[in-house]
């Protein structure tokens, strides 16, 4: 049973009744997690979350769903809370066991606390909201945070917190003194959007940071001792799984309801970012019928399809492996920036199956699966609009015309659907010496 299914069947009101608690008509009650003399715990039935406004509460600053509520009430690990929640639904098999209490459990609790802080920071940061909007990501649909690098300053300063941040890599000692005479620290992933990586029981075991200010040099950061997958381990009942090249791409697909309702989605960590953890998660999908590569439209993406397609097909000859033909130099997220979101479902609907042949390993004298090189580009849309003088139509989704003064690009054009035409016109002005007088 997945986390989403548990939450669908187990409401906040069910949990409150189970523990014999009673809220007033405004949805408030005395918080059971600290000595509360006046009602400070607010229940939000619309979002199925609870929040304690008392700064003296151990849950303060964290919005709790039904599983979090059980975890704090029972004083147990998140994995144990998930199993308890599933028992309360009366449902079937329990998920895999969570890590035993100790260092691993402390790390997950710390990361959960920090990710909640980062998520709340998005609401207070216009740069974060603007960046997410520029990437067509809705933070109200997608769990994303923002790290302004201020979590250890001012009233938030706490020696225990600083110690944990140093231990797990969110802070680094500079070996110098601040103006106050205290030790100075450098925050990890400052000015970055933050996404959570999760283990098989949906606990946060890693954090991914995407820079909002540097697109030329280093943009991607993973917290030390990375583990976990995004958006998490796929539902074990998944039949069709999409692999994307980046976390931003996976988040983009999951915001499209027609895709989210039909496919499971899993992000790689770059074109060469297929890890053993990815392999373990995919091998555990016993009902998987189709694996879909939705990687970037470049040589690296095509090479990754050939490499990992053969690996994942090995030992599962009946597994159907398909590839989505992404236009040259585009990716999932850039497609929705320049086109309507329907382009994603269109490309998925026109995906092609990879062709496999048996190639002989002369050194070992054995046969191994290999992907035909042409398969990765088999689904590129054909019959582009008729070319005009000076018009580049090699990419039917990005028409280009180079004039004397500028380069003009028409993105979003789809000849097969003129009744729903919506395009983006981009004008790139050339150097002043090429401008007409």
FENPE-V358174 format. One record per residue. RES is the residue in three letters. D_LAST is the distance of its C-alpha to the last C-alpha in Angstrom with 2 decimals. Layout:
# FENPE-V358174
res->RES d_last->D_LAST
res->RES d_last->D_LAST
This chain:
# FENPE-V358174
res->UNK d_last->68.87
res->UNK d_last->65.33
res->UNK d_last->64.33
res->UNK d_last->62.46
res->UNK d_last->65.60
res->UNK d_last->67.76
res->UNK d_last->65.56
res->UNK d_last->65.61
res->UNK d_last->69.43
res->UNK d_last->70.17
res->UNK d_last->68.99
res->UNK d_last->69.08
res->UNK d_last->71.89
res->UNK d_last->73.94
res->UNK d_last->73.65
res->UNK d_last->74.63
res->UNK d_last->77.68
res->UNK d_last->78.60
res->UNK d_last->78.90
res->UNK d_last->80.77
res->UNK d_last->78.09
res->UNK d_last->77.41
res->UNK d_last->74.37
res->UNK d_last->74.47
res->UNK d_last->72.90
res->UNK d_last->69.58
res->UNK d_last->69.48
res->UNK d_last->70.54
res->UNK d_last->73.42
res->UNK d_last->74.86
res->UNK d_last->73.07
res->UNK d_last->75.46
res->UNK d_last->73.59
res->UNK d_last->74.67
res->UNK d_last->77.26
res->UNK d_last->75.68
res->UNK d_last->77.55
res->UNK d_last->75.00
res->UNK d_last->72.91
res->UNK d_last->69.71
res->UNK d_last->68.91
res->UNK d_last->66.65
res->UNK d_last->66.65
res->UNK d_last->63.56
res->UNK d_last->64.82
res->UNK d_last->61.43
res->UNK d_last->60.07
res->UNK d_last->63.55
res->UNK d_last->63.14
res->UNK d_last->65.05
res->UNK d_last->64.04
res->UNK d_last->66.28
res->UNK d_last->65.02
res->UNK d_last->67.65
res->UNK d_last->66.35
res->UNK d_last->69.81
res->UNK d_last->69.56
res->UNK d_last->68.91
res->UNK d_last->66.53
res->UNK d_last->64.47
res->UNK d_last->60.72
res->UNK d_last->61.16
res->UNK d_last->60.97
res->UNK d_last->63.84
res->UNK d_last->64.12
res->UNK d_last->67.57
res->UNK d_last->67.79
res->UNK d_last->66.83
res->UNK d_last->69.46
res->UNK d_last->72.12
res->UNK d_last->71.13
res->UNK d_last->71.54
res->UNK d_last->74.64
res->UNK d_last->76.40
res->UNK d_last->75.07
res->UNK d_last->74.23
res->UNK d_last->71.36
res->UNK d_last->68.55
res->UNK d_last->69.99
res->UNK d_last->73.38
res->UNK d_last->71.81
res->UNK d_last->70.12
res->UNK d_last->73.46
res->UNK d_last->75.16
res->UNK d_last->72.58
res->UNK d_last->73.11
res->UNK d_last->76.85
res->UNK d_last->76.40
res->UNK d_last->74.63
res->UNK d_last->77.57
res->UNK d_last->75.25
res->UNK d_last->75.84
res->UNK d_last->75.14
res->UNK d_last->73.98
res->UNK d_last->70.83
res->UNK d_last->71.14
res->UNK d_last->72.65
res->UNK d_last->70.49
res->UNK d_last->70.74
res->UNK d_last->73.93
res->UNK d_last->73.80
res->UNK d_last->72.92
res->UNK d_last->69.84
res->UNK d_last->67.94
res->UNK d_last->68.86
res->UNK d_last->67.87
res->UNK d_last->64.47
res->UNK d_last->63.77
res->UNK d_last->64.89
res->UNK d_last->62.66
res->UNK d_last->59.59
res->UNK d_last->60.36
res->UNK d_last->60.57
res->UNK d_last->57.28
res->UNK d_last->55.40
res->UNK d_last->56.67
res->UNK d_last->55.35
res->UNK d_last->51.92
res->UNK d_last->51.85
res->UNK d_last->52.66
res->UNK d_last->49.88
res->UNK d_last->47.22
res->UNK d_last->48.23
res->UNK d_last->47.60
res->UNK d_last->44.32
res->UNK d_last->41.03
res->UNK d_last->39.14
res->UNK d_last->41.64
res->UNK d_last->41.35
res->UNK d_last->37.53
res->UNK d_last->37.60
res->UNK d_last->40.16
res->UNK d_last->38.21
res->UNK d_last->35.07
res->UNK d_last->37.37
res->UNK d_last->38.85
res->UNK d_last->42.24
res->UNK d_last->44.47
res->UNK d_last->46.81
res->UNK d_last->49.22
res->UNK d_last->49.79
res->UNK d_last->49.40
res->UNK d_last->51.39
res->UNK d_last->48.85
res->UNK d_last->49.12
res->UNK d_last->47.04
res->UNK d_last->48.05
res->UNK d_last->46.79
res->UNK d_last->49.20
res->UNK d_last->51.32
res->UNK d_last->54.37
res->UNK d_last->56.57
res->UNK d_last->55.69
res->UNK d_last->57.21
res->UNK d_last->59.76
res->UNK d_last->59.09
res->UNK d_last->60.41
res->UNK d_last->63.47
res->UNK d_last->65.16
res->UNK d_last->66.21
res->UNK d_last->62.68
res->UNK d_last->61.31
res->UNK d_last->64.00
res->UNK d_last->63.15
res->UNK d_last->59.41
res->UNK d_last->60.23
res->UNK d_last->62.64
res->UNK d_last->60.30
res->UNK d_last->57.07
res->UNK d_last->55.14
res->UNK d_last->55.53
res->UNK d_last->55.60
res->UNK d_last->57.28
res->UNK d_last->55.12
res->UNK d_last->58.17
res->UNK d_last->57.14
res->UNK d_last->57.96
res->UNK d_last->55.87
res->UNK d_last->55.73
res->UNK d_last->58.81
res->UNK d_last->60.71
res->UNK d_last->60.97
res->UNK d_last->59.84
res->UNK d_last->56.10
res->UNK d_last->54.88
res->UNK d_last->51.70
res->UNK d_last->51.27
res->UNK d_last->50.50
res->UNK d_last->47.53
res->UNK d_last->46.10
res->UNK d_last->43.23
res->UNK d_last->43.97
res->UNK d_last->44.76
res->UNK d_last->48.36
res->UNK d_last->50.13
res->UNK d_last->53.87
res->UNK d_last->55.51
res->UNK d_last->58.94
res->UNK d_last->62.17
res->UNK d_last->64.40
res->UNK d_last->65.84
res->UNK d_last->62.48
res->UNK d_last->62.94
res->UNK d_last->59.91
res->UNK d_last->60.31
res->UNK d_last->56.79
res->UNK d_last->53.42
res->UNK d_last->49.89
res->UNK d_last->47.01
res->UNK d_last->43.30
res->UNK d_last->40.91
res->UNK d_last->38.53
res->UNK d_last->36.39
res->UNK d_last->36.13
res->UNK d_last->34.62
res->UNK d_last->33.99
res->UNK d_last->37.37
res->UNK d_last->40.70
res->UNK d_last->40.60
res->UNK d_last->44.08
res->UNK d_last->47.37
res->UNK d_last->50.93
res->UNK d_last->53.79
res->UNK d_last->56.37
res->UNK d_last->59.02
res->UNK d_last->56.90
res->UNK d_last->58.90
res->UNK d_last->58.50
res->UNK d_last->56.14
res->UNK d_last->53.43
res->UNK d_last->53.98
res->UNK d_last->57.55
res->UNK d_last->60.06
res->UNK d_last->59.74
res->UNK d_last->62.49
res->UNK d_last->65.29
res->UNK d_last->65.46
res->UNK d_last->61.84
res->UNK d_last->61.55
res->UNK d_last->57.79
res->UNK d_last->55.83
res->UNK d_last->52.06
res->UNK d_last->50.94
res->UNK d_last->47.50
res->UNK d_last->45.79
res->UNK d_last->45.25
res->UNK d_last->46.83
res->UNK d_last->43.67
res->UNK d_last->43.74
res->UNK d_last->47.44
res->UNK d_last->46.94
res->UNK d_last->44.20
res->UNK d_last->46.60
res->UNK d_last->49.44
res->UNK d_last->47.51
res->UNK d_last->47.43
res->UNK d_last->50.86
res->UNK d_last->51.03
res->UNK d_last->50.65
res->UNK d_last->52.79
res->UNK d_last->55.63
res->UNK d_last->55.74
res->UNK d_last->55.02
res->UNK d_last->55.87
res->UNK d_last->52.99
res->UNK d_last->53.15
res->UNK d_last->50.45
res->UNK d_last->50.45
res->UNK d_last->49.21
res->UNK d_last->46.31
res->UNK d_last->46.25
res->UNK d_last->49.12
res->UNK d_last->50.67
res->UNK d_last->53.63
res->UNK d_last->56.63
res->UNK d_last->60.37
res->UNK d_last->60.32
res->UNK d_last->58.01
res->UNK d_last->60.43
res->UNK d_last->63.42
res->UNK d_last->61.92
res->UNK d_last->61.06
res->UNK d_last->64.44
res->UNK d_last->66.10
res->UNK d_last->64.65
res->UNK d_last->67.64
res->UNK d_last->66.41
res->UNK d_last->62.93
res->UNK d_last->62.12
res->UNK d_last->58.40
res->UNK d_last->56.01
res->UNK d_last->52.31
res->UNK d_last->49.58
res->UNK d_last->46.35
res->UNK d_last->44.51
res->UNK d_last->40.87
res->UNK d_last->38.98
res->UNK d_last->38.78
res->UNK d_last->41.06
res->UNK d_last->42.94
res->UNK d_last->43.75
res->UNK d_last->44.99
res->UNK d_last->47.06
res->UNK d_last->48.63
res->UNK d_last->49.60
res->UNK d_last->51.34
res->UNK d_last->53.05
res->UNK d_last->54.27
res->UNK d_last->54.90
res->UNK d_last->57.53
res->UNK d_last->59.02
res->UNK d_last->59.41
res->UNK d_last->60.75
res->UNK d_last->63.43
res->UNK d_last->66.76
res->UNK d_last->65.50
res->UNK d_last->65.28
res->UNK d_last->65.17
res->UNK d_last->62.17
res->UNK d_last->59.21
res->UNK d_last->55.96
res->UNK d_last->52.68
res->UNK d_last->49.00
res->UNK d_last->46.04
res->UNK d_last->43.02
res->UNK d_last->40.15
res->UNK d_last->36.67
res->UNK d_last->35.12
res->UNK d_last->34.13
res->UNK d_last->35.38
res->UNK d_last->38.51
res->UNK d_last->40.62
res->UNK d_last->38.92
res->UNK d_last->35.30
res->UNK d_last->36.26
res->UNK d_last->37.29
res->UNK d_last->34.18
res->UNK d_last->31.95
res->UNK d_last->34.50
res->UNK d_last->37.51
res->UNK d_last->40.70
res->UNK d_last->42.25
res->UNK d_last->40.42
res->UNK d_last->42.97
res->UNK d_last->45.95
res->UNK d_last->44.32
res->UNK d_last->43.92
res->UNK d_last->47.43
res->UNK d_last->48.88
res->UNK d_last->47.40
res->UNK d_last->48.54
res->UNK d_last->50.37
res->UNK d_last->53.53
res->UNK d_last->53.48
res->UNK d_last->55.53
res->UNK d_last->58.07
res->UNK d_last->59.94
res->UNK d_last->62.68
res->UNK d_last->61.79
res->UNK d_last->64.55
res->UNK d_last->64.61
res->UNK d_last->66.25
res->UNK d_last->67.28
res->UNK d_last->69.02
res->UNK d_last->70.12
res->UNK d_last->68.97
res->UNK d_last->66.52
res->UNK d_last->63.72
res->UNK d_last->61.09
res->UNK d_last->57.56
res->UNK d_last->54.49
res->UNK d_last->52.99
res->UNK d_last->49.46
res->UNK d_last->47.98
res->UNK d_last->49.45
res->UNK d_last->46.87
res->UNK d_last->44.11
res->UNK d_last->46.37
res->UNK d_last->45.10
res->UNK d_last->41.37
res->UNK d_last->40.49
res->UNK d_last->40.27
res->UNK d_last->38.75
res->UNK d_last->35.16
res->UNK d_last->33.07
res->UNK d_last->32.30
res->UNK d_last->29.28
res->UNK d_last->26.23
res->UNK d_last->23.77
res->UNK d_last->21.77
res->UNK d_last->24.05
res->UNK d_last->26.29
res->UNK d_last->29.58
res->UNK d_last->31.82
res->UNK d_last->32.36
res->UNK d_last->33.20
res->UNK d_last->32.89
res->UNK d_last->29.35
res->UNK d_last->27.08
res->UNK d_last->23.82
res->UNK d_last->20.73
res->UNK d_last->18.06
res->UNK d_last->14.67
res->UNK d_last->11.50
res->UNK d_last->10.39
res->UNK d_last->13.95
res->UNK d_last->17.64
res->UNK d_last->19.49
res->UNK d_last->23.25
res->UNK d_last->25.80
res->UNK d_last->28.99
res->UNK d_last->32.29
res->UNK d_last->32.15
res->UNK d_last->35.69
res->UNK d_last->36.22
res->UNK d_last->39.97
res->UNK d_last->39.77
res->UNK d_last->37.33
res->UNK d_last->39.53
res->UNK d_last->38.75
res->UNK d_last->35.08
res->UNK d_last->33.26
res->UNK d_last->30.09
res->UNK d_last->27.74
res->UNK d_last->24.01
res->UNK d_last->22.33
res->UNK d_last->18.58
res->UNK d_last->17.88
res->UNK d_last->14.35
res->UNK d_last->13.71
res->UNK d_last->12.87
res->UNK d_last->9.74
res->UNK d_last->9.28
res->UNK d_last->9.12
res->UNK d_last->6.42
res->UNK d_last->3.79
res->UNK d_last->0.00
